[in-house]
Amino acid sequence: MKLIFAIVNNDDGAIVSSQLIKAGIHVTKMASTGGFLKKGNHTFITAVEDEEVDKVIDIIKKYSKKRTYSSSADVVADASLGGSVAPIQITIGGATVFVANIERFERI
């Protein structure tokens, strides 16, 4: 068995959750916050048989979209440019997925 942790952008959390459930995957969804941009995410946790890992990852890939985010925090530009500040564009979204072996699994 494998334990899958998937961190998905807040905007994609509902569709990823519904598609995993529709595919028969038992999943726990938790609200989480990223450390860099302090933006909302959904962290999904599921335990699946080894042969189901690719199915879970395929669903997450299909429904997790990357998008461009303009940071609300100003970034100080090079001092040679007069020290002006400007927002930056960052690509966010998609998903970060961790897969680990499960030594023991019990549903109590």
N, C-alpha and C positions, 0 to 999 in steps of 0.2 A: 504494500500500500504506500501511497504518497500523500504528503500533506502539502497543500498548495495555499500560499498567501499571494493575493493579487491586490495591488494598490492601484485604484482606478480613479480618474478625475471625477469630481462631483457631478459634472454635467452628464456623464455616461453611466453613473452608478445604477440608476433605475432600469435602464434597458439591459445592462449586463446581468443584473440580478434576475430580471424576468426571463431572460433567455437561458440562463443556467438552470433555473427552476423548470422551465419548459422542457429542457433536455434531460430532466430527471436527476439533476445534480443537487444534492442536499448542501446548502451553503449558509454560512453565517455572514452577515454584513454588519460592519461596524463603521461609524463615522470616525474619521481621522483627519489630521492636519499635517500638511507638509512642513518641513523645517525651513526650507529656503524662502519660499514665497508666502508661507503661512496661509495657503489656500486649502479649501476643503477637499477631501478625498473620501472614497469608500474603500475600506480594506475588507476583502473577501477571504474567508477561510473555509476550506473544504478538505475532506479526506476522500480519496478515490483509489480504485484499483489501478495498478500500473498502466493497464491498457486504456484507461479513460483520460490520462493526463493530456494527450494531444487534443482530445475533444474539448476539454475545458479550456485549454490555451487557445484553440481556434475560435471558440465563442468570444473569449475576451478580446482577441485581436480584431475580430470582425466588428465588435460594437464599441471599442475604445478608440476614439478619434484624437489625433493631435490637432492643436490649434495654436494660434499666435496670441500672446498676452502682452499688453503694454503695461509695464510695471508702473504702479502709482508712486513708487519711491523714485526720487531723482538720483541720478548717478553723476558724480562730479567728473567732468571732462578733464582732459589733459590741461595742465596749468598754462601751457603755451597757447591755448585757445581762449585765454582770459578767464579761466575758471568757471565757465558757464555750465549749467546743468541741463540735462535732457533725459526724458524717459527712455527706457530701453525695451526692445521687443524680445520676448522670450517664447520659445516653443514649449507648450505644456500639453498635457494629456497623454494619450496612449495608456500604457499600463506598465507597471513593474511587477514581475511575477517571480516568486521563489518557490522551488519545489524541493521537498526534503523527504527522506525515507522515514517511515513510521515503524518503530520497533514493536509497538503494541497499540492496539486500537480496541476500545470497548464502548458500546453504546449502552448507557445505564439508565 
